[in-house]
Amino acid sequence: KQEVTQIPAALSVPEGENLVLNCSFTDSAIYNLQWFRQDPGKGLTSLLLIQSSQREQTSGRLNASLDKSSGRSTLYIAASQPGDSATYLCAVGENSGNTPLVFGKGTRLSVIA
Amino acid sequence: GAGVSQSPSNKVTEKGKDVELRCDPISGHTALYWYRQSLGQGLEFLIYFQGNSAPDKSGLPSDRFSAERTGGSVSTLTIQRTQQEDSAVYLCASSLGPRKQYFGPGTRLTVT
């Protein structure tokens, strides 16, 4: 059974700092991996989707990498801002991708002005 | 275009009552998923619809939970005889085949 782990569970950084969020998964036979952002009391916003054949995806200040063989992904946030404060969730899609995602428990990020 | 919508946004019900939660997926999306997010827990899969295929119900926690999807579009998640442990945020997502899943804002269910 696939298990997804995110470390750390919570992180507090000063504004402007670069940071890395970690995600690991136990079964490397994934189809894709998604990073989401969740604001308190809100739904999930998809940030980046990496297909299993890809190594990384970038969007603005965000860069997600995938090392499928070692079962790891990282989300790099450059020049963090208070507006980046949220919970970040990692989720893997298995098989053909037409399957429910398996989520980690998230990393709660606070960026202090 | 419009995203995934869910209603109600909040629902408070008494233990033992039945509740219905609604999800309107993005138009044209063939796949629809229900997840549950309990306090302190990650998101857990409940049920999945893909086109006209039989739904994958493997994540439903008990037979008090059921869901249907009418006309390949709107879905309703029904919880019968609600229990306090059913209190959670229920999230719906849709996708066009094996692509990015788009989530709705969720329904926060509180069972008193």
Interface residues (C-beta under 8 A of the other chain):
Chain A: V4 Y31 N32 Q34 F36 G41 K42 G43 L44 T45 S46 L49 L89 A91 G93 S96 G97 N98 T99 P100 L101 V102 F103 G104 K105 G106
Chain B: V4 A31 Y33 Y35 Q41 G42 L43 E44 F45 Y48 Q50 D56 G59 L91 A93 G97 P98 R99 K100 Q101 Y102 F103 G104 P105 G106 R108
